[in-house]
């Protein structure tokens, strides 16, 4: 009888050891899987907030000054470059280099009225005039736009309503000048798969707040425009 009880005790301990071992391996495998998933996570691609499809037309309304309203035409694209024209009495052509980790302004041509691609010359010059967007797309990330201006991500989950609609998970960027004597700054708002939907320039002059705003009224795709 004693021998039978001893066998049962041994069997119970054996079962407990097996159960504990299985639980420990489950925890280890689960932790390893989570770590692997974490390590495999890729940073957000900033190009999702800066569409580059030729033919897109962004109509912006505006307040605060004569040139606040403008129309942006996406003219040409040749990966990773895109050329856009902003028209508001005059036309300014800009070429951007669009990379997964950042959007760079590489060429700007004021008073540009030709329907001609500048991408070839921009890609050869390899200049970097400004950095418009940059990963990580996290609140608090700061980078130098130019030598005297810097950008900071101040929100990544804004809900912004403009005449074109209501947009969720909008990225808010605050732009500040290092050399400005007055307290001035600009906010830009980028919606995923849409791009720029709002811009606000704010200046505190003689204790009075001066605001110039541009906001997306209509987005269309009806071919290239002059």
C-alpha positions in Angstrom: 0.0 0.0 0.0 2.9 2.3 0.9 4.5 1.5 -2.5 1.2 2.3 -4.3 0.9 5.7 -2.5 4.5 6.5 -3.4 3.9 5.7 -7.1 0.8 8.0 -7.1 2.8 10.8 -5.5 5.6 10.4 -8.0 3.0 10.4 -10.8 1.4 13.6 -9.4 4.8 15.4 -9.3 5.6 14.3 -12.8 2.3 15.7 -14.1 2.9 19.0 -12.3 6.4 19.3 -13.7 5.0 18.7 -17.2 2.3 21.3 -16.8 4.7 23.9 -15.3 7.2 23.2 -18.2 4.4 23.7 -20.8 3.3 26.9 -19.2 6.9 28.3 -19.1 7.4 27.5 -22.7 4.1 29.1 -23.6 5.2 32.3 -21.8 8.6 32.3 -23.5 7.2 31.7 -27.0 4.6 34.3 -26.5 7.1 36.9 -25.3 9.4 36.0 -28.2 6.6 36.4 -30.7 5.6 39.8 -29.3 9.2 41.0 -29.5 9.6 39.7 -33.0 6.4 41.5 -34.0 7.6 44.7 -32.3 11.0 44.5 -34.1 9.3 43.8 -37.4 7.1 46.9 -37.2 8.0 49.4 -39.9 7.9 53.2 -39.4 5.1 55.0 -41.1 5.7 56.0 -44.7 5.4 59.8 -45.0 4.4 59.5 -48.6 1.0 58.5 -47.5 0.6 62.2 -46.4 1.9 63.6 -49.6 0.2 62.1 -52.6 2.0 62.4 -55.9 -0.6 61.6 -58.6 -0.4 63.9 -61.7 -3.7 65.6 -62.4 -4.7 66.2 -58.8 -6.0 69.7 -58.2 -6.3 71.2 -54.7 -8.4 74.4 -54.5 -7.7 76.3 -51.3 -9.8 79.1 -49.9 -8.1 81.6 -47.6 -8.5 84.5 -45.2 -6.2 87.2 -43.8 -4.5 88.4 -47.0 -5.0 88.6 -50.7 -2.9 85.6 -51.6 -4.2 83.2 -48.9 -6.4 81.4 -51.5 -4.4 79.4 -54.0 -4.7 76.4 -56.3 -2.2 73.6 -56.3 -1.7 71.4 -59.4 0.2 68.1 -59.3 1.9 68.4 -62.7 4.6 65.7 -63.1 5.8 62.6 -61.3 8.8 60.4 -61.8 9.6 58.3 -58.7 10.8 59.6 -56.3 10.1 63.1 -57.6 6.9 65.1 -58.0 6.4 68.6 -59.5 3.7 70.9 -58.2 2.5 74.3 -59.3 0.9 76.8 -56.8 -1.1 79.5 -58.5 -2.5 82.6 -56.8 -1.9 85.5 -59.2 1.5 84.1 -60.0 2.7 80.5 -60.4 5.4 79.0 -58.3 6.8 75.6 -59.4 8.2 73.2 -56.8 9.9 69.9 -57.1 9.9 67.5 -54.2 11.9 64.3 -53.6 9.5 61.9 -51.9 11.2 59.2 -49.8 9.6 56.8 -47.3 11.3 58.6 -44.4 11.1 62.2 -45.5 9.7 64.7 -48.1 12.3 67.2 -49.4 11.9 70.3 -51.4 14.7 70.2 -54.0 13.9 72.9 -56.5 11.7 76.0 -56.5 11.0 78.3 -59.5 8.9 81.5 -59.0 7.1 83.1 -61.9 7.0 79.8 -63.8 4.4 79.7 -66.5 5.6 76.8 -68.6 4.0 73.4 -68.7 7.5 71.8 -68.5 8.9 69.2 -66.2 11.8 70.3 -64.0 12.4 66.9 -62.5 15.3 66.0 -64.7 17.4 69.1 -63.7 16.3 68.7 -60.0 17.4 65.1 -59.9 20.8 66.1 -61.3 21.4 69.0 -59.0 20.8 66.9 -55.9 20.0 70.0 -53.8 18.0 70.0 -50.5 16.2 73.3 -49.9 13.9 72.2 -47.2 12.6 69.1 -45.4 8.8 69.2 -45.3 7.9 65.9 -43.6 10.1 63.4 -41.7 9.8 60.2 -39.7 9.2 59.2 -37.0 5.7 60.6 -37.2 5.5 61.0 -33.4 4.5 63.9 -31.3 7.6 65.8 -30.2 9.7 64.9 -33.2 11.7 68.0 -34.3 13.9 68.5 -37.4 15.5 71.4 -39.3 13.4 72.5 -42.3 16.1 74.9 -43.3 19.1 76.5 -41.6 16.8 79.0 -39.8 13.5 77.2 -39.5 12.5 74.1 -37.7 9.5 71.8 -37.7 7.9 69.9 -34.9 5.1 67.4 -34.9 2.6 68.6 -32.3 -0.2 66.1 -33.0 -0.9 63.0 -35.0 -4.6 62.4 -34.2 -6.2 65.7 -34.9 -9.7 65.9 -36.4 -9.8 68.8 -38.8 -12.9 70.1 -40.6 -12.4 72.3 -43.7 -14.9 73.0 -46.6 -13.7 69.9 -48.4 -14.8 67.7 -45.4 -13.8 66.3 -42.0 -10.5 64.5 -41.8 -9.3 62.2 -38.9 -5.8 61.3 -37.7 -4.4 64.4 -39.2 -0.8 65.3 -38.5 -0.2 68.8 -37.1 3.2 70.4 -37.7 4.4 73.6 -36.1 7.0 75.6 -38.0 9.1 78.2 -36.2 11.8 80.6 -37.4 14.9 80.9 -35.3 15.7 84.4 -36.6 12.3 86.1 -36.4 12.1 89.0 -34.0 8.3 88.9 -33.7 6.6 85.8 -32.3 5.5 84.1 -35.5 4.8 80.5 -36.4 2.9 78.4 -38.9 0.8 75.3 -38.5 0.4 72.8 -41.3 -2.1 70.0 -41.3 -1.7 66.8 -43.4 -4.4 64.2 -43.9 -3.5 60.6 -44.9 -4.0 59.9 -48.6 -4.9 63.6 -49.2 -1.9 65.7 -48.3 -2.0 69.3 -47.1 -5.5 70.4 -46.1 -4.9 73.5 -44.0 -2.2 76.1 -43.2 -2.2 78.8 -40.6 0.3 81.6 -40.2 0.1 83.3 -36.9 2.0 86.4 -35.8 1.8 88.3 -32.5 2.5 92.0 -33.5 2.1 94.7 -30.8 0.1 92.4 -28.7 -2.3 91.7 -31.5 -2.7 88.3 -33.1 -2.5 88.3 -36.9 -3.7 85.2 -38.7 -3.5 84.1 -42.4 -5.2 80.8 -43.1 -5.6 78.6 -46.2 -7.9 75.6 -46.2 -8.9 73.0 -48.7 -12.2 73.7 -50.4 -12.2 71.1 -53.2 -10.0 68.2 -54.4 -10.4 67.0 -57.9 -8.6 65.1 -60.7 -9.5 66.3 -64.1 -6.3 66.3 -66.0 -3.4 68.7 -66.0 -4.1 72.4 -66.0 -2.0 75.2 -67.4 
